[in-house]
Structure formats: C-alpha cells, structure tokens
C-alpha cells in the first residue's frame, strides 16, 4: 500500500509500501500511538506530528497535512 500525503503548500509526499504511521504526542521523540496498516481506514489527522514509515520515512506536522490518500 502507498500513502500520498497532500500538503498545505500544494506539495505532495509519497510513501511507498507504508507499514505504519506514528502519531507523536509532542516533539518527534515522544511516541503516542502506532497506527498499523490494518487501521489506515480509520486514520484521522489532528494537530500532532506524524511519521509515515515505508520504503521512505516522512515526518510531517499534522497542521501541514490537507489529507492522505491510501492506494494499492
């Protein structure tokens, strides 16, 4: 599965073969919740920091994300 992340600055980030999303409580060092691929259907964006992990690893503030599109 791939995740295409649409950003507020009209750019996009692609994460191929995404395996998990980490939602961080504060800074990127504080882990709050790991969202596994089986739970991507219920993924919601809040004002947290996120790390998308797959072939690429992308760290983005939730405030910068418009939406995320998941595809096979």
N, CA, C and O atoms as CSV, one atom per row, in Angstrom:
chain,resi,resn,atom,element,x,y,z
A,1,UNK,N,N,0.840,-1.167,0.000
A,1,UNK,CA,C,0.000,0.000,0.000
A,1,UNK,C,C,0.890,1.237,0.000
A,1,UNK,O,O,1.966,1.247,0.599
A,2,UNK,N,N,0.423,2.279,-0.681
A,2,UNK,CA,C,1.141,3.546,-0.749
A,2,UNK,C,C,0.313,4.633,-0.089
A,2,UNK,O,O,-0.916,4.561,-0.067
A,3,UNK,N,N,0.984,5.635,0.445
A,3,UNK,CA,C,0.313,6.798,1.017
A,3,UNK,C,C,0.797,8.037,0.281
A,3,UNK,O,O,1.996,8.307,0.219
A,4,UNK,N,N,-0.145,8.783,-0.275
A,4,UNK,CA,C,0.169,10.047,-0.924
A,4,UNK,C,C,-0.351,11.145,-0.001
A,4,UNK,O,O,-1.556,11.265,0.221
A,5,UNK,N,N,0.571,11.942,0.533
A,5,UNK,CA,C,0.251,12.956,1.535
A,5,UNK,C,C,0.192,14.306,0.832
A,5,UNK,O,O,1.183,14.764,0.263
A,6,UNK,N,N,-0.974,14.937,0.877
A,6,UNK,CA,C,-1.178,16.247,0.269
A,6,UNK,C,C,-0.961,17.307,1.338
A,6,UNK,O,O,-1.557,17.259,2.414
A,7,UNK,N,N,-0.091,18.271,1.018
A,7,UNK,CA,C,0.313,19.283,1.995
A,7,UNK,C,C,-0.306,20.641,1.682
A,7,UNK,O,O,-0.689,20.911,0.544
A,8,UNK,N,N,-0.397,21.478,2.683
A,8,UNK,CA,C,-0.993,22.811,2.542
A,8,UNK,C,C,-0.218,23.704,1.574
A,8,UNK,O,O,-0.806,24.611,0.985
A,9,UNK,N,N,1.074,23.475,1.395
A,9,UNK,CA,C,1.876,24.292,0.483
A,9,UNK,C,C,1.790,23.796,-0.955
A,9,UNK,O,O,2.636,24.135,-1.783
A,10,UNK,N,N,0.766,22.990,-1.256
A,10,UNK,CA,C,0.481,22.449,-2.587
A,10,UNK,C,C,1.528,21.447,-3.063
A,10,UNK,O,O,1.620,21.170,-4.259
A,11,UNK,N,N,2.301,20.912,-2.156
A,11,UNK,CA,C,3.245,19.849,-2.498
A,11,UNK,C,C,2.673,18.534,-2.013
A,11,UNK,O,O,1.682,18.502,-1.284
A,12,UNK,N,N,3.314,17.442,-2.429
A,12,UNK,CA,C,2.887,16.111,-2.020
A,12,UNK,C,C,4.101,15.296,-1.620
A,12,UNK,O,O,5.219,15.551,-2.068
A,13,UNK,N,N,3.861,14.309,-0.769
A,13,UNK,CA,C,4.910,13.368,-0.369
A,13,UNK,C,C,4.353,11.962,-0.545
A,13,UNK,O,O,3.248,11.667,-0.090
A,14,UNK,N,N,5.112,11.101,-1.201
A,14,UNK,CA,C,4.699,9.716,-1.426
A,14,UNK,C,C,5.524,8.799,-0.539
A,14,UNK,O,O,6.751,8.887,-0.494
A,15,UNK,N,N,4.818,7.909,0.171
A,15,UNK,CA,C,5.480,6.872,0.965
A,15,UNK,C,C,5.034,5.530,0.386
A,15,UNK,O,O,3.875,5.138,0.524
A,16,UNK,N,N,5.962,4.834,-0.262
A,16,UNK,CA,C,5.669,3.536,-0.873
A,16,UNK,C,C,5.722,2.432,0.166
A,16,UNK,O,O,6.516,2.490,1.106
A,17,UNK,N,N,4.878,1.431,-0.004
A,17,UNK,CA,C,4.848,0.266,0.894
A,17,UNK,C,C,4.775,0.685,2.362
A,17,UNK,O,O,5.545,0.207,3.196
A,18,UNK,N,N,3.850,1.573,2.659
A,18,UNK,CA,C,3.716,2.083,4.030
A,18,UNK,C,C,3.326,0.951,4.972
A,18,UNK,O,O,2.428,0.163,4.673
A,19,UNK,N,N,3.996,0.880,6.092
A,19,UNK,CA,C,3.724,-0.184,7.061
A,19,UNK,C,C,3.054,0.346,8.325
A,19,UNK,O,O,2.288,-0.365,8.975
A,20,UNK,N,N,3.352,1.613,8.673
A,20,UNK,CA,C,2.743,2.177,9.875
A,20,UNK,C,C,2.860,3.685,9.851
A,20,UNK,O,O,3.651,4.267,9.108
A,21,UNK,N,N,2.032,4.302,10.701
A,21,UNK,CA,C,2.083,5.740,10.926
A,21,UNK,C,C,2.240,5.929,12.432
A,21,UNK,O,O,1.509,5.333,13.223
A,22,UNK,N,N,3.186,6.751,12.812
A,22,UNK,CA,C,3.397,7.031,14.233
A,22,UNK,C,C,2.886,8.441,14.507
A,22,UNK,O,O,3.319,9.404,13.874
A,23,UNK,N,N,1.967,8.547,15.450
A,23,UNK,CA,C,1.463,9.854,15.872
A,23,UNK,C,C,2.194,10.216,17.158
A,23,UNK,O,O,2.172,9.456,18.126
A,24,UNK,N,N,2.842,11.380,17.164
A,24,UNK,CA,C,3.679,11.802,18.289
A,24,UNK,C,C,2.932,12.771,19.187
A,24,UNK,O,O,2.184,13.631,18.721
A,25,UNK,N,N,3.149,12.615,20.467
A,25,UNK,CA,C,2.475,13.428,21.490
A,25,UNK,C,C,2.968,14.875,21.472
A,25,UNK,O,O,2.165,15.808,21.437
A,26,UNK,N,N,4.256,15.055,21.496
A,26,UNK,CA,C,4.848,16.395,21.499
A,26,UNK,C,C,5.799,16.507,20.322
A,26,UNK,O,O,5.375,16.577,19.168
A,27,UNK,N,N,7.091,16.523,20.627
A,27,UNK,CA,C,8.081,16.501,19.569
A,27,UNK,C,C,8.146,15.126,18.940
A,27,UNK,O,O,7.437,14.211,19.359
A,28,UNK,N,N,8.976,14.980,17.953
A,28,UNK,CA,C,9.064,13.693,17.249
A,28,UNK,C,C,9.667,12.593,18.114
A,28,UNK,O,O,9.610,11.420,17.743
A,29,UNK,N,N,10.244,12.949,19.261
A,29,UNK,CA,C,10.844,11.925,20.114
A,29,UNK,C,C,9.825,11.245,21.022
A,29,UNK,O,O,10.079,10.153,21.532
A,30,UNK,N,N,8.680,11.879,21.227
A,30,UNK,CA,C,7.666,11.322,22.114
A,30,UNK,C,C,6.614,10.573,21.295
A,30,UNK,O,O,5.838,11.191,20.565
A,31,UNK,N,N,6.588,9.254,21.414
A,31,UNK,CA,C,5.667,8.436,20.645
A,31,UNK,C,C,4.352,8.300,21.399
A,31,UNK,O,O,4.342,7.992,22.590
A,32,UNK,N,N,3.253,8.528,20.711
A,32,UNK,CA,C,1.951,8.394,21.357
A,32,UNK,C,C,1.238,7.138,20.897
A,32,UNK,O,O,0.796,6.336,21.721
A,33,UNK,N,N,1.123,6.961,19.603
A,33,UNK,CA,C,0.328,5.858,19.077
A,33,UNK,C,C,0.906,5.386,17.751
A,33,UNK,O,O,1.328,6.190,16.920
A,34,UNK,N,N,0.919,4.073,17.569
A,34,UNK,CA,C,1.329,3.490,16.289
A,34,UNK,C,C,0.072,3.011,15.590
A,34,UNK,O,O,-0.695,2.223,16.143
A,35,UNK,N,N,-0.135,3.486,14.381
A,35,UNK,CA,C,-1.291,3.097,13.575
A,35,UNK,C,C,-0.791,2.100,12.541
A,35,UNK,O,O,-0.014,2.457,11.655
A,36,UNK,N,N,-1.228,0.869,12.648
A,36,UNK,CA,C,-0.800,-0.199,11.736
A,36,UNK,C,C,-1.605,-0.142,10.448
A,36,UNK,O,O,-2.649,0.507,10.394
A,37,UNK,N,N,-1.128,-0.812,9.421
A,37,UNK,CA,C,-1.771,-0.770,8.105
A,37,UNK,C,C,-3.217,-1.254,8.144
A,37,UNK,O,O,-4.030,-0.807,7.335
A,38,UNK,N,N,-3.556,-2.149,9.055
A,38,UNK,CA,C,-4.925,-2.637,9.151
A,38,UNK,C,C,-5.882,-1.564,9.665
A,38,UNK,O,O,-7.098,-1.710,9.539
A,39,UNK,N,N,-5.346,-0.482,10.246
A,39,UNK,CA,C,-6.174,0.586,10.805
A,39,UNK,C,C,-6.161,1.867,9.972
A,39,UNK,O,O,-6.675,2.891,10.421
A,40,UNK,N,N,-5.581,1.830,8.761
A,40,UNK,CA,C,-5.500,3.033,7.946
A,40,UNK,C,C,-6.881,3.568,7.567
A,40,UNK,O,O,-7.027,4.768,7.335
A,41,UNK,N,N,-7.889,2.712,7.500
A,41,UNK,CA,C,-9.241,3.156,7.156
A,41,UNK,C,C,-9.774,4.174,8.151
A,41,UNK,O,O,-10.577,5.032,7.785
A,42,UNK,N,N,-9.345,4.093,9.389
A,42,UNK,CA,C,-9.852,4.998,10.419
A,42,UNK,C,C,-8.860,6.121,10.763
A,42,UNK,O,O,-9.036,6.816,11.763
A,43,UNK,N,N,-7.825,6.296,9.941
A,43,UNK,CA,C,-6.813,7.320,10.201
A,43,UNK,C,C,-7.430,8.716,10.139
A,43,UNK,O,O,-8.135,9.044,9.185
A,44,UNK,N,N,-7.167,9.530,11.148
A,44,UNK,CA,C,-7.629,10.908,11.200
A,44,UNK,C,C,-6.443,11.818,11.480
A,44,UNK,O,O,-5.497,11.440,12.169
A,45,UNK,N,N,-6.513,13.010,10.939
A,45,UNK,CA,C,-5.435,13.978,11.112
A,45,UNK,C,C,-5.809,14.959,12.218
A,45,UNK,O,O,-6.870,15.583,12.187
A,46,UNK,N,N,-4.919,15.080,13.189
A,46,UNK,CA,C,-5.080,16.045,14.271
A,46,UNK,C,C,-3.843,16.933,14.298
A,46,UNK,O,O,-2.955,16.772,13.460
A,47,UNK,N,N,-3.768,17.847,15.223
A,47,UNK,CA,C,-2.626,18.760,15.316
A,47,UNK,C,C,-1.488,18.118,16.108
A,47,UNK,O,O,-1.060,18.627,17.144
A,48,UNK,N,N,-1.010,16.979,15.587
A,48,UNK,CA,C,0.121,16.254,16.145
A,48,UNK,C,C,1.208,16.180,15.079
A,48,UNK,O,O,0.991,16.597,13.941
A,49,UNK,N,N,2.349,15.665,15.432
A,49,UNK,CA,C,3.394,15.347,14.459
A,49,UNK,C,C,3.230,13.890,14.063
A,49,UNK,O,O,2.902,13.049,14.900
A,50,UNK,N,N,3.457,13.588,12.789
A,50,UNK,CA,C,3.294,12.235,12.271
A,50,UNK,C,C,4.562,11.789,11.567
A,50,UNK,O,O,5.240,12.585,10.917
A,51,UNK,N,N,4.876,10.499,11.705
A,51,UNK,CA,C,5.942,9.875,10.938
A,51,UNK,C,C,5.319,8.734,10.151
A,51,UNK,O,O,4.769,7.797,10.729
A,52,UNK,N,N,5.409,8.819,8.825
A,52,UNK,CA,C,4.902,7.791,7.920
A,52,UNK,C,C,6.085,6.901,7.555
A,52,UNK,O,O,7.090,7.385,7.033
A,53,UNK,N,N,5.971,5.602,7.828
A,53,UNK,CA,C,7.093,4.677,7.662
A,53,UNK,C,C,6.783,3.666,6.568
A,53,UNK,O,O,5.769,2.971,6.623
A,54,UNK,N,N,7.651,3.590,5.586
A,54,UNK,CA,C,7.549,2.627,4.491
A,54,UNK,C,C,8.917,2.520,3.841
A,54,UNK,O,O,9.934,2.509,4.534
A,55,UNK,N,N,8.953,2.438,2.493
A,55,UNK,CA,C,10.245,2.468,1.804
A,55,UNK,C,C,10.944,3.794,2.089
A,55,UNK,O,O,12.172,3.859,2.152
A,56,UNK,N,N,10.151,4.845,2.259
A,56,UNK,CA,C,10.639,6.150,2.666
A,56,UNK,C,C,10.058,6.429,4.052
A,56,UNK,O,O,9.032,5.863,4.429
A,57,UNK,N,N,10.711,7.291,4.792
A,57,UNK,CA,C,10.180,7.743,6.076
A,57,UNK,C,C,10.002,9.247,5.980
A,57,UNK,O,O,10.941,9.982,5.675
A,58,UNK,N,N,8.768,9.696,6.249
A,58,UNK,CA,C,8.437,11.107,6.126
A,58,UNK,C,C,7.858,11.579,7.459
A,58,UNK,O,O,6.918,10.978,7.979
A,59,UNK,N,N,8.416,12.648,8.007
A,59,UNK,CA,C,7.913,13.249,9.246
A,59,UNK,C,C,7.278,14.588,8.907
A,59,UNK,O,O,7.906,15.448,8.289
A,60,UNK,N,N,6.008,14.760,9.323
A,60,UNK,CA,C,5.245,15.953,8.948
A,60,UNK,C,C,4.363,16.368,10.122
A,60,UNK,O,O,3.834,15.526,10.848
A,61,UNK,N,N,4.217,17.652,10.291
A,61,UNK,CA,C,3.275,18.184,11.274
A,61,UNK,C,C,1.853,18.019,10.735
A,61,UNK,O,O,1.598,18.266,9.556
A,62,UNK,N,N,0.947,17.607,11.589
A,62,UNK,CA,C,-0.448,17.453,11.183
A,62,UNK,C,C,-1.047,18.755,10.678
A,62,UNK,O,O,-1.961,18.733,9.855
A,63,UNK,N,N,-0.549,19.889,11.156
A,63,UNK,CA,C,-1.039,21.192,10.713
A,63,UNK,C,C,-0.724,21.448,9.237
A,63,UNK,O,O,-1.376,22.273,8.596
A,64,UNK,N,N,0.274,20.740,8.697
A,64,UNK,CA,C,0.674,20.922,7.295
A,64,UNK,C,C,-0.016,19.951,6.341
A,64,UNK,O,O,0.143,20.068,5.125
A,65,UNK,N,N,-0.779,18.997,6.871
A,65,UNK,CA,C,-1.409,17.969,6.042
A,65,UNK,C,C,-2.844,18.352,5.711
A,65,UNK,O,O,-3.640,18.637,6.606
A,66,UNK,N,N,-3.174,18.358,4.415
A,66,UNK,CA,C,-4.561,18.546,3.993
A,66,UNK,C,C,-5.313,17.227,4.095
A,66,UNK,O,O,-6.353,17.137,4.748
A,67,UNK,N,N,-4.764,16.194,3.431
A,67,UNK,CA,C,-5.342,14.862,3.506
A,67,UNK,C,C,-4.336,13.837,3.031
A,67,UNK,O,O,-3.308,14.180,2.447
A,68,UNK,N,N,-4.646,12.557,3.291
A,68,UNK,CA,C,-3.786,11.449,2.892
A,68,UNK,C,C,-4.623,10.484,2.071
A,68,UNK,O,O,-5.736,10.125,2.456
A,69,UNK,N,N,-4.078,10.070,0.943
A,69,UNK,CA,C,-4.755,9.105,0.078
A,69,UNK,C,C,-3.966,7.791,0.116
A,69,UNK,O,O,-2.770,7.771,-0.172
A,70,UNK,N,N,-4.646,6.696,0.472
A,70,UNK,CA,C,-4.022,5.384,0.516
A,70,UNK,C,C,-4.460,4.596,-0.728
A,70,UNK,O,O,-5.637,4.598,-1.087
A,71,UNK,N,N,-3.506,3.925,-1.378
A,71,UNK,CA,C,-3.831,3.116,-2.561
A,71,UNK,C,C,-2.917,1.899,-2.642
A,71,UNK,O,O,-1.836,1.868,-2.054
A,72,UNK,N,N,-3.375,0.914,-3.376
A,72,UNK,CA,C,-2.552,-0.294,-3.587
A,72,UNK,C,C,-1.673,-0.165,-4.791
A,72,UNK,O,O,-0.922,-1.087,-5.108
